[in-house]
């Protein structure tokens, strides 16, 4: 629900939820939000006489164009390989550039000695 509707819920006034489920042991919700904003996920346990443990997985999608984008992290082994390859490429490039500069420097120094 929107953050404005939470106040209505807390004060016992009528409220509108974006989506809800019937009272059950497990449930799955799907709701596409048309615009960004402040939203609240409210778990109402007033029908139960005891406390319960809830596990919640939440995914917000604001536009269907980005719904196929799923950010992931690279596994640790692959990440280490990428870092090692990047550092190796950097050091090889730096060494190659250093050798070229050193060669140019020695050629310049020897040309000055010949004069």
Phi, psi and omega per residue, in radians:
X1 nan 2.846 3.106
X2 -1.313 2.813 -3.107
X3 -1.133 -0.477 3.102
X4 -1.190 -0.651 -3.123
X5 -1.231 -0.414 3.108
X6 -1.088 -0.716 3.123
X7 -1.083 -0.716 3.089
X8 -1.064 -0.760 3.122
X9 -1.071 -0.808 -3.105
X10 -1.116 -0.580 -3.096
X11 -1.604 0.074 3.089
X12 1.367 0.194 3.118
X13 -1.523 2.848 3.100
X14 -1.068 2.464 -3.120
X15 -2.411 2.839 3.113
X16 -2.091 2.213 3.071
X17 -1.782 2.634 3.133
X18 -1.246 -0.600 3.067
X19 -2.831 2.742 3.102
X20 -2.684 2.987 3.126
X21 -2.219 2.763 3.030
X22 -1.259 2.861 3.112
X23 -1.105 2.059 -3.122
X24 -2.758 3.010 -3.132
X25 -1.279 -0.626 3.103
X26 -2.526 2.732 -3.116
X27 -2.737 2.848 3.083
X28 -2.354 2.296 3.134
X29 -2.013 2.521 2.978
X30 -2.352 2.162 3.127
X31 -2.549 2.150 3.080
X32 -1.671 2.185 -3.113
X33 -1.621 2.266 -3.081
X34 -1.343 -0.440 -3.092
X35 -2.514 2.643 3.060
X36 -1.181 2.675 3.115
X37 3.047 -2.987 3.099
X38 -1.635 2.030 -3.138
X39 -2.129 2.721 -3.116
X40 -2.261 2.360 2.999
X41 -1.712 2.098 -3.054
X42 -2.006 2.130 3.049
X43 -1.799 1.948 -3.088
X44 -1.753 2.050 -3.080
X45 -2.047 0.515 -3.065
X46 -1.222 -0.371 3.141
X47 -1.354 -0.363 3.131
X48 -1.490 2.540 3.120
X49 -1.603 -0.116 -3.137
X50 -2.326 2.850 3.131
X51 -1.233 2.599 3.112
X52 -2.240 2.825 3.073
X53 -1.785 2.288 -3.113
X54 -2.062 2.400 3.046
X55 -1.995 2.217 -3.019
X56 -2.229 2.262 3.013
X57 -2.062 2.202 -3.011
X58 -2.183 2.317 3.066
X59 -2.334 2.155 3.128
X60 -1.848 2.276 3.112
X61 -2.223 2.112 -3.094
X62 -1.709 -0.274 -3.070
X63 -2.597 2.362 3.141
X64 -1.089 -0.448 -3.126
X65 -1.138 -0.508 -3.128
X66 -1.767 0.080 -3.085
X67 -1.172 -0.409 3.129
X68 -1.458 -0.214 3.122
X69 -1.392 2.149 3.139
X70 -2.222 1.766 -3.097
X71 -1.136 2.418 3.121
X72 -2.418 2.809 3.032
X73 -1.759 2.661 3.118
X74 -1.395 2.408 3.111
X75 -1.018 2.653 -3.025
X76 -0.959 -0.783 -3.130
X77 -1.086 -0.750 3.128
X78 -1.181 -0.690 3.114
X79 -1.063 -0.778 3.117
X80 -1.100 -0.683 3.114
X81 -1.125 -0.705 3.129
X82 -1.131 -0.767 3.129
X83 -1.116 -0.769 -3.139
X84 -1.107 -0.754 3.124
X85 -1.124 -0.705 3.129
X86 -1.128 -0.783 3.112
X87 -1.137 -0.721 3.095
X88 -1.047 -0.803 3.116
X89 -1.073 -0.734 3.133
X90 -1.074 -0.858 -3.093
X91 -1.179 -0.631 3.073
X92 -1.126 -0.776 3.117
X93 -1.108 -0.734 3.130
X94 -1.140 -0.717 3.124
X95 -1.146 -0.760 3.121
X96 -1.053 -0.810 3.134
X97 -1.127 -0.704 3.116
X98 -1.093 -0.734 3.106
X99 -1.124 -0.704 3.116
X100 -1.126 -0.736 3.126
X101 -1.159 -0.734 3.127
X102 -1.096 -0.733 3.104
X103 -1.098 -0.752 3.116
X104 -1.136 -0.656 -3.134
X105 -1.142 -0.783 -3.129
X106 -1.202 -0.650 3.081
X107 -1.119 -0.698 3.131
X108 -1.166 -0.720 3.141
X109 -1.162 -0.701 3.135
X110 -1.230 -0.539 3.097
X111 -1.205 -0.626 3.108
X112 -1.203 -0.609 3.130
X113 -1.193 -0.542 -3.130
X114 -1.267 -0.381 -3.113
X115 -1.379 nan nan
